[in-house]
């Protein structure tokens, strides 16, 4: 084994021990990535095919997926009715759309073999948190000991987007710009109107759960460099507050081991095709920010951000967004449309035009949350909402070639 390979293994071991709590706090060096490379993580619901309640069958599905040759990965999440899938490193919309469609078909097929169904969505409409089971993995047991009932309460389902950045200082700056627009992604992805069997009155009930964790929120605006972030990490680690980057539940955070900026606010889309489009939108925003070298947001007010975030979670694509740069109050749909037109004119991704059309489709008729609540207004119960969401996941993306397992 080469010295470089041994060093990589030792860094990975230090990171793994810090994450699990079995070793000292550790922040890895920032890996340099190609600007605009992209990865998508999706947390999926595992459902009973008859009742559409959550079903603790993720271990069985994972065993089947482990037998499959694939470029993407499938891993457990904190409870046994959750399944996480993560793409390989992607270059643009077309590649992302093709791979998430492959994932959709493979996961759906594996779930069917064990009597389960799969669904997107940010929160299951009627599950009860106390009935969930912690996945039998030491990291998750440690989380349950640390956070108590919050660990099971965190049976919510999100989409994370990683955007590659070649420089650690630039990752901090780009994260600040992406944070400003994170509420737009809450609005676009909002599809969890029900919580614990009741209409929550929010388009994204999931978005309210994360705030219960002590390190939620946003990265402090006075951090302006990677060295500044390292010093901040070391200070918190010295108090025993954090042990690894995973202890930051921020809406946008740097992910040093991947060399990325990670957007973490989205409900898992009801259709994986939407995931590819939303990730491409985030990618183009990061590329645009990278091109404005040296520029920082002029207003990083936490109060303004919290207000935009609340409105996005409450009203989805019908929300009003206050522009932190000029104070303009605009409908989310108009802000997104302005972004799409501006980004399209500069994009080098040949598939971004299709991504824009998918996002416009996603905003139509009030967005995903409105699609679900319309069923409730027509007389459907929460069981029906879970079934409808699962049936949407089953639909193949006609824009790409369907993959046969």
N, C-alpha and C positions, 0 to 999 in steps of 0.2 A: 504494500500500500504506500502511495506517495505521501510526502509530508503535507501537501495541500489537501489531499483526501482525508487524512487524519484530522487536520484542522477543521474541515467542514463537519466531520462527524462530532468532534468535540463541541463545536458551536451548536449543532443541532441537539446534542445531549443536554447542554447547559440550558437551552431554550425549553426543551421538554420538561426538565426538572423544575424550572421556574414556573412553568404553566401549571404543572401538577401540584406545586407547593412542596415538593420533596427536596428542593434545592434552593440556593440563594436567589435573590432577585437578579434578573438578567435582561438587559436590553441589547439585542444583537446589532452589529453595525448595519448601516443602511446599504442594501444591495442595489447596484445600479441596473436599471431596466431600460429597455427601449421606450422612448416617449410614445405614449399612445397604445402600447400593448395593453391587453384587456383580459380580465377573468371575471367569471360570474359564479356566485354561489347562491343556491336556492334551497331553502328549508321547506320541505314538503310534508303534508299531512298524510298519515296512513290511516285509512278508514275501513270500517266494516262494510262489506258490500250490501248488506241487508238493512242495517240501521243507520249507516253513515255517521255513527259515532266514531271517535278515535279508537284505534285498535293497536295494541302493543305488539305489532308484528314486524317492526323495523329490523330486528335481528335476523329473522327468516328471510326477508327481502335482501338484506345485505349479503347473506350467504350465497344467494343466487347471483347477485350482481358481481360478486368476487370471482365467479367462474367465467365471467365474460371478458374477452379481450377488448380494451377500450382505452382511449386517450384521456378520458375524464375519470373522476373518482367519486365514489359514494361512501359516506361515513355516517356513524351514528351521531345523534344529538342528545341533549340532556335528558329527554324522556323517550321511552321506547315506542311511542307513537309518532316520532319525528324522524325524518330522514333528510340528510343533507347531501346534495350533489354539487360538484364543482367542476367547471370546464377546464380544459387545458388553456394555455396562453393563446389568445385570439388576436387577429389582426384587424378585424373590422366587422361590419354588420353581417355580411353574407356568411362568413365563417361562423359567427356566433349563432345565427339563425339555424344553420345546418346542424351544429353540434347540440343545441338545446332541443332540437327536434329528435335527434338520435337519443338523447337522454330521456325525453318524454316517452318515447316508444319502449325503450328498454326497461324503465322503471315501471311503467304501466303493465308490461308483460310479466315481469317478476312478481309484482303485487297480485296479479290475477291468479298466479300459480299457488299462492298461499291464502286465497280467499279474501284478498284485500283490494281496496281501490285507493287511488292517489288523488290528491287535490292540491291546488294552490290556495291562495287566500292568506290573510294576515293573522286571523284568529278563527278557531273553530267556533261555529255558531252556538253550540250548546254544551260543549264539554265542561266538566267541573274539575277545577285544578287539583282538588284533593284526591281525585281518583287516579291521577297519573302516576307512573312508575319511573323512578330515576334509572337511567341506563346503567348497567353494571360495569362501570369503568371508573377507575380511581379519581380521575379528574372531575367527573360529574358528582361522585360521592363527596369529594372535597367541597364542591360548590354548594351542595345541599347542606353540609355542615356549616359553611360560612354564611350562607344567605337564608337558611331556614325555609319557610314556606314560599319565599320569593322564587326559589329554584323551580318548583312545580308551577307556580304562577306564570313562569316564563315559558310555558308551553304556547308560544306564539311563533309565527312563521314569517321570516323575512328574506329579503334578497339583498345580497351585498355585491357591490361592484368594485373591482380593483383596476386601477389605471396606472400603468407603468410610468415611472419618472426617473430620468437618468441622474438626478442630483438630489442629495438629502435636503439641502437648503431650499431647493425649488419645491420639494415635496411639502414642506411646511407652508410655503407661500401659496401653492396651488390648493392645498387643503383649506386655507382661509377663504379663497374665492369660491370653492365648491360648497363650503359650508353656507355661504350666503344663499345659494340656490337650492340647498337641500330640501327646504319646504316644498318646492315645486315637485320634487320627486315623491314626497309624501302624498301630495294631492293626486298626482298622476297614477300612483300605484294603489291608492286607498281602496280596499275591498273587504274590510272587516267591520261591517256595521253592527253586527251582533256580538254580545259578550255574555257568557254564562247563561245563554238561553233567552236573553232579552235584547230588544232593539236599544243600542247604546246611545243613539242620538248623534253618534259620530260616524263619519265615513271610514275612519281608521281607528278602531278601538285599540288595536295593537300598539299604536304609537304612544299611548298613555302608560303602558306597562313598563317600558324601559326606564322611565323616569324614577322608578322606585329604587334603582340601584345607585349606590353612593358615587360612582364615577361616571354618571351619565351626563348628558349635556353636550358642550362643545369645548374644543381646545381653547385654553386661555389666549386672548388676542394679543397679549404682550409677548408671546413666544414668536420670535421672528427668525429663528435659525435652528438647524439641527443641534448645535451645541446648546442652545437655550432649552430645547426639548430634553436633551440628555440631562442637563442640570435639574430640570423640573422632575424628571423621572427619579433621579437619584435622591432628591429631597423627599419625595413621597415614599420611595422604597425605604429610606432611612427611618421613616415613621411606621413602617410595616403596612402601609395602605395599599401598595401595589407590588406585584412580584414580576409581572411581565406585561407586554403590550396588550394582552387579552383582558387585563383588568380595567382598561379604559373602554367604557361603553359609550363613547362619544358618537355623535351622528356621523362625523367624518374624522378619520384618524390616519396617521401614517402607519404603514405596515412594513417595518424595516427589513424583515427577513425575505420579503418578496420584492422590495424596491418599488412599493406602490403607495398610492393614496386610496383609501377604502371608504366608499360611501355605503352607509349602513341603515338607512332610514326606510327603505321600501317594504311594503307588504309584498309577499311573494305573489307575482301576477297570477291571475286565474288561468292564463294560457302562457306557456313558456315562450311563445313567439313574442309576446310583449316584453319579456325580459331582455331579449336581444336588442330590441329597439330602444328601450330605456337605458340600457348599458351604453349603447352607441351615442346617445344624447349626452350622457355624462362624460364619455370619452372626448367628444368634440368640445365640450366646455373646458375640459382640462387642457386640451391642445391649444385652445384659444388663450387661456390664461398663461400658458407657458410662453406664448409668443409675445406677451406683454411683460417683458423682462423688467424686474425691479418694481413693478406696480403692486400695491397692496390695497385691499378694500379700505374705503375712507370711513366707513361706519361699521364697527364690529360690536355694536351694542347687544348685549345678551338679552335685554328686555325686548328690543325690536325683533330679534331672531325668535325669541320665545312666542311673541305674538304671531308672527308669520307661521310658525310651526303649529301653533294651536289652531289657527284658522284653516290651515291645510288639512289637519287631521279631522277637524269638525265638518268642514264643508267640501272637501275634496276638490275636484276641478271647478267647482262653482265658487271657490273661495276668492277673497281679495288678498292680493300680495302687495306689501309696501316695499318699494325698491329702496334698499339701504343706501344707494349711491345718490339718489335725488329726491327721495321722499314721495315719489309718485305712487298713487293707489290704483292698481290695475287688476282686472280679473286674471286669475291664473292662466286661463286658456289664451288670453291675449299675450301675456308674457311669454308663454311657451311658443306660441306661433311666431312671435317676433324673434325668439332665439333660433327656431328652426330655419327661418328664412335667412337670417344672418349667417348661421353656421353652415348652411347648405352652400352658400356662395363661396365659402373658403375651403370646404371639406375636400380632402383627397381620397376619401373612402367612396368607391363607386356604388356601394350599397346604401349609403346614408339617405339618399332620396327615398328609398323604400322604407327605411326606418322611420322617416318623417311621416309617411303615409300611415304606418302602423300606429304611431303616436296620435295622429289626428283621429284615427278610428277609435283609439282607446278613450279619447276625450268626448266622443260623440254620445249624445243622449245622457249626459251627466256623469259618465265614467263608470267604472266597475261597481262601485258601491251602490250607485243608483240602479244598475242593472239588477242587483240582488234585492234591494228594497222594493223594487217594482213587483217582484214575485210575492213579497209579503203583503203588499197592498192589494194584490189580486186574490189573497186568501191563503197563500202558502204558509206553512209553518217552518220552524227553524230546521227541522229534518229535511224539508224540501230544499232549503237554501244550501245545505251541505251537499245534497244530491246534485243540484244544478251546478255547483262549483266543480264537483268531481267530473260531471259530464263535459264541462268546458275543457278540463285537462285532457280528456280522452280524444278531443278533436285534433286531428293532424293539421300541421301548418301546410296549407296548399301552396305556399310560396317556395317551398323547398321540396326536394325529392324525399318521399317517405322512406325511412330506413326499416328494413325487415330484420327482425332479431334472428 
